[in-house]
């Protein structure tokens, strides 16, 4: 004997989801952004849901809609239901994938770390590295990160484990076509600076023992990544850590006529004190291995 089960008379899941997001966010535009659809699409789904239920779920002016009593009751039920579904899916994914949350200085992430992540994923396919840009002091008690990468002269925080995995060298870089015939090759060029590192050029002169002539002009950029792109585009000469431009120098996209001077700072891999998750241990080992592959920088070449 065949047992027949009755079909549940539920409205469209798409319409229910659109209504739940609108109720939670309070505005059609915010709901549309979260769902990656248009404002009109959200509005049509809610009207369709109201027609299906035969109930008014919203009221008020078109651009200031609010929930009716029935809408509020339905929204509360849907919020709990969708929350349970999301939690169940997260649990299922946790059985096959592990997320490693990494806070990292942005330029290192863009120009060095992320291009190498496919190699880590190939070796550890169940670990997903979620990279968040930050230059702020690390506080594992406050921030929900498994690990962090910072550049500093000493281990940046107390009460955490720190491993220095990269030495830090810095030097001037410029588009090869801009190199001149003067003692440094940089005479007459605009000096490119980074807003957050106003003392970088003075520090480089102290580390390298080279004093450059005063530039005819200077131009400031918000991030060092912009500074390096400006240098490659021929806007002037920028200053950078070696690890950020090793590939560009090797490819001939940038020239480093004066080489790179060592600095007291290091790139640090930081983790909370205590036992670490296997994914963090694996990532730290891989990171140190990749750092060892970085070619040595060109030595400082003094002019004259």
C-alpha positions as CSV (number, residue, x, y, z in Angstrom):
1,X,0.0,0.0,0.0
2,X,1.3,3.4,-1.0
3,X,1.3,6.0,1.8
4,X,0.4,9.4,0.5
5,X,1.7,12.5,2.3
6,X,0.0,15.8,1.9
7,X,2.0,18.6,0.4
8,X,2.6,21.5,2.8
9,X,0.8,24.6,1.6
10,X,3.8,27.0,1.9
11,X,4.2,30.2,0.0
12,X,7.2,30.8,-2.3
13,X,10.4,30.4,-0.4
14,X,11.9,33.3,-2.4
15,X,9.0,35.6,-1.3
16,X,9.4,34.5,2.4
17,X,13.1,35.2,2.3
18,X,12.6,38.6,0.7
19,X,10.1,39.5,3.4
20,X,12.3,38.2,6.2
21,X,15.3,40.3,5.0
22,X,13.1,43.4,4.6
23,X,11.7,42.9,8.1
24,X,15.1,42.5,9.6
25,X,16.8,45.4,7.7
26,X,13.9,47.8,7.8
27,X,14.4,49.2,4.3
28,X,13.7,47.9,0.8
29,X,17.1,49.2,-0.4
30,X,19.0,47.4,2.3
31,X,17.1,44.2,1.7
32,X,17.8,44.5,-2.0
33,X,21.5,44.9,-1.3
34,X,21.7,41.9,0.9
35,X,19.8,39.7,-1.6
36,X,21.7,41.1,-4.6
37,X,18.5,42.1,-6.4
38,X,16.7,45.3,-7.2
39,X,14.5,47.3,-4.9
40,X,11.5,46.5,-7.2
41,X,12.2,42.8,-7.0
42,X,11.9,42.8,-3.2
43,X,8.7,44.8,-3.4
44,X,7.1,42.5,-5.9
45,X,8.0,39.4,-3.8
46,X,6.4,41.0,-0.7
47,X,3.3,41.9,-2.6
48,X,3.1,38.4,-4.0
49,X,3.4,37.0,-0.5
50,X,0.6,39.2,0.8
51,X,-1.6,38.1,-2.0
52,X,-0.9,34.5,-1.4
53,X,-1.6,34.8,2.4
54,X,-4.5,37.2,1.9
55,X,-3.0,39.4,4.6
56,X,-1.4,42.9,4.8
57,X,2.1,42.4,6.1
58,X,3.2,46.0,5.6
59,X,1.6,49.4,5.9
60,X,2.4,53.1,5.6
61,X,3.8,55.3,2.8
62,X,5.7,53.5,0.1
63,X,9.1,54.8,1.1
64,X,8.5,54.3,4.8
65,X,6.8,50.9,5.1
66,X,6.4,49.3,8.5
67,X,5.2,45.9,9.6
68,X,1.6,45.2,10.5
69,X,0.9,43.1,13.6
70,X,0.6,40.0,11.2
71,X,3.8,41.0,9.5
72,X,5.7,41.3,12.8
73,X,4.5,37.8,13.9
74,X,5.5,36.3,10.6
75,X,8.9,38.0,10.6
76,X,9.7,36.7,14.1
77,X,8.8,33.1,13.0
78,X,10.8,33.4,9.7
79,X,13.9,34.9,11.4
80,X,14.1,31.9,13.8
81,X,13.4,29.4,11.0
82,X,16.0,30.8,8.6
83,X,18.5,31.1,11.5
84,X,18.1,27.4,12.1
85,X,18.6,26.6,8.4
86,X,21.8,28.7,8.3
87,X,23.1,27.1,11.5
88,X,22.5,23.6,10.1
89,X,24.2,24.4,6.8
90,X,27.2,25.9,8.8
91,X,27.4,22.7,10.8
92,X,27.4,20.6,7.6
93,X,30.1,22.7,6.0
94,X,32.2,22.4,9.2
95,X,32.3,18.7,8.7
96,X,34.2,19.2,5.4
97,X,35.8,22.7,5.6
98,X,37.7,24.6,8.3
99,X,37.8,28.4,8.2
100,X,41.0,30.1,9.3
101,X,40.4,33.8,10.0
102,X,43.6,35.8,9.3
103,X,44.1,39.5,10.0
104,X,46.9,40.8,7.8
105,X,48.5,44.1,6.7
106,X,46.9,44.9,3.4
107,X,49.8,45.3,1.0
108,X,51.4,42.0,2.1
109,X,48.1,40.3,1.6
110,X,47.6,41.7,-1.9
111,X,51.1,41.6,-3.3
112,X,52.6,38.5,-1.6
113,X,50.2,36.3,0.4
114,X,47.1,35.9,-1.7
115,X,49.0,35.1,-4.9
116,X,50.5,32.1,-3.0
117,X,47.3,30.9,-1.3
118,X,46.4,28.4,-4.2
119,X,49.5,26.5,-3.2
120,X,48.3,26.3,0.4
121,X,44.8,25.2,-0.6
122,X,46.2,22.5,-2.9
123,X,48.1,21.1,0.1
124,X,45.2,21.6,2.6
125,X,42.0,21.5,0.5
126,X,39.7,21.5,3.6
127,X,41.1,24.7,5.0
128,X,39.7,28.0,3.8
129,X,41.7,31.1,4.7
130,X,39.6,34.2,5.2
131,X,41.9,37.3,5.0
132,X,40.9,40.6,6.6
133,X,43.0,43.7,6.1
134,X,44.1,45.5,9.2
135,X,47.1,47.5,10.5
136,X,45.6,48.0,14.0
137,X,47.2,46.5,17.1
138,X,46.2,42.9,17.6
139,X,43.9,42.0,20.4
140,X,42.8,38.4,20.2
141,X,40.5,38.9,23.2
142,X,38.6,41.6,21.3
143,X,38.9,40.4,17.6
144,X,37.7,37.1,16.3
145,X,40.8,36.1,14.5
146,X,42.7,32.8,14.6
147,X,46.0,34.5,13.6
148,X,47.4,37.8,12.5
149,X,50.3,39.1,10.5
150,X,52.0,42.5,11.4
151,X,55.3,44.2,10.7
152,X,57.1,45.6,13.7
153,X,60.5,45.8,15.3
154,X,59.5,43.5,18.1
155,X,56.7,41.0,18.7
156,X,53.7,43.4,18.6
157,X,51.7,42.1,21.5
158,X,52.2,40.5,24.9
159,X,50.5,37.2,25.8
160,X,50.5,35.8,22.3
161,X,52.8,33.5,20.4
162,X,54.9,35.3,17.7
163,X,57.1,33.9,14.9
164,X,59.2,36.2,12.8
165,X,58.9,34.7,9.3
166,X,60.3,37.4,7.0
167,X,63.1,39.9,7.3
168,X,62.3,43.4,6.1
169,X,64.4,45.3,3.6
170,X,63.4,48.5,2.0
171,X,64.5,50.7,-0.9
172,X,63.5,53.1,-3.7
173,X,61.8,51.7,-6.8
174,X,60.9,53.4,-10.1
175,X,59.7,52.6,-13.6
176,X,62.8,51.6,-15.6
177,X,62.1,54.2,-18.3
178,X,62.5,57.0,-15.7
179,X,66.0,56.1,-14.6
180,X,68.4,59.0,-15.2
181,X,72.1,59.4,-15.7
182,X,72.9,61.0,-12.3
183,X,74.7,59.3,-9.5
184,X,71.6,57.7,-8.1
185,X,69.5,57.6,-11.3
186,X,66.7,59.2,-9.3
187,X,67.7,62.9,-9.7
188,X,64.9,65.2,-10.7
189,X,62.1,62.7,-10.0
190,X,59.0,63.3,-8.0
191,X,59.2,61.6,-4.6
192,X,56.1,59.4,-3.9
193,X,55.1,59.1,-0.2
194,X,52.5,57.1,1.7
195,X,50.2,58.9,4.1
196,X,50.7,56.4,7.0
197,X,54.5,56.4,6.6
198,X,55.6,60.0,6.6
199,X,59.0,59.1,8.1
200,X,59.8,56.3,5.7
201,X,62.2,58.1,3.5
202,X,64.2,59.5,6.4
203,X,64.4,56.0,7.9
204,X,65.6,54.6,4.7
205,X,68.4,57.2,4.4
206,X,69.4,56.3,8.0
207,X,69.4,52.5,7.3
208,X,71.1,52.8,3.9
209,X,73.6,55.5,4.6
210,X,72.5,57.3,1.4
211,X,71.3,60.9,1.3
212,X,69.3,61.7,-1.8
213,X,69.1,65.2,-3.3
214,X,66.0,67.2,-2.5
215,X,63.2,66.2,-5.0
216,X,61.6,68.8,-7.2
217,X,58.2,67.7,-6.0
218,X,56.4,65.1,-3.9
219,X,53.0,63.3,-4.2
220,X,51.3,61.5,-1.4
221,X,49.1,58.4,-1.6
222,X,46.9,56.8,1.0
223,X,48.3,53.3,0.8
224,X,51.6,51.9,-0.1
225,X,49.9,49.7,-2.8
226,X,48.8,52.9,-4.5
227,X,52.4,54.3,-4.2
228,X,53.8,51.3,-5.9
229,X,51.3,51.4,-8.7
230,X,52.1,55.1,-9.2
231,X,55.8,54.3,-9.4
232,X,55.2,51.6,-12.0
233,X,53.1,54.1,-13.9
234,X,56.0,56.5,-14.1
235,X,54.7,59.2,-11.7
236,X,57.9,59.2,-9.6
237,X,60.1,57.1,-7.2
238,X,58.5,55.2,-4.4
239,X,59.9,53.5,-1.3
240,X,58.9,49.9,-0.5
241,X,59.7,46.7,1.4
242,X,61.5,44.3,-0.8
243,X,59.0,41.5,-0.4
244,X,56.2,43.7,-1.9
245,X,58.2,44.2,-5.2
246,X,60.4,41.2,-5.6
247,X,58.3,39.8,-8.4
248,X,58.0,43.2,-10.1
249,X,61.8,43.8,-10.0
250,X,62.4,40.3,-11.4
251,X,59.9,40.9,-14.2
252,X,61.4,44.3,-15.1
253,X,58.3,46.2,-14.2
254,X,60.2,48.2,-11.5
255,X,63.8,49.0,-11.1
256,X,65.7,49.3,-7.8
257,X,68.8,51.3,-8.7
258,X,70.0,51.7,-5.1
259,X,69.2,48.2,-3.8
260,X,67.5,47.5,-0.5
261,X,68.7,48.2,3.1
262,X,67.9,46.1,6.1
263,X,65.5,47.5,8.7
264,X,65.0,46.5,12.4
265,X,61.5,45.4,11.7
266,X,60.2,41.9,10.9
267,X,57.0,40.4,9.6
268,X,55.4,38.5,12.4
269,X,52.9,35.7,12.5
270,X,50.8,36.0,15.7
271,X,48.5,33.5,17.4
272,X,46.7,33.5,20.7
273,X,48.7,31.8,23.5
274,X,48.1,28.2,24.1
275,X,47.3,25.1,22.0
276,X,46.5,25.9,18.3
277,X,44.0,24.4,15.9
278,X,45.6,22.0,13.4
279,X,44.7,24.4,10.6
280,X,46.7,27.3,12.2
281,X,49.7,25.0,12.8
282,X,49.6,23.9,9.2
283,X,49.3,27.5,7.9
284,X,52.2,28.7,10.1
285,X,54.4,25.9,8.8
286,X,53.5,26.7,5.2
287,X,54.0,30.4,5.7
288,X,57.5,29.9,7.0
289,X,58.2,27.6,4.1
290,X,57.0,30.1,1.5
291,X,58.9,32.9,3.2
292,X,62.2,30.9,2.8
293,X,61.6,31.0,-0.9
294,X,61.8,34.8,-1.2
295,X,65.0,35.7,-3.1
296,X,67.5,37.8,-1.3
297,X,67.2,41.5,-2.1
298,X,69.7,43.5,-4.1
299,X,72.3,44.9,-1.8
300,X,72.5,48.6,-1.2
301,X,74.4,50.4,-3.9
302,X,75.8,53.7,-2.7
303,X,76.1,56.4,-5.3
304,X,79.3,58.1,-6.3
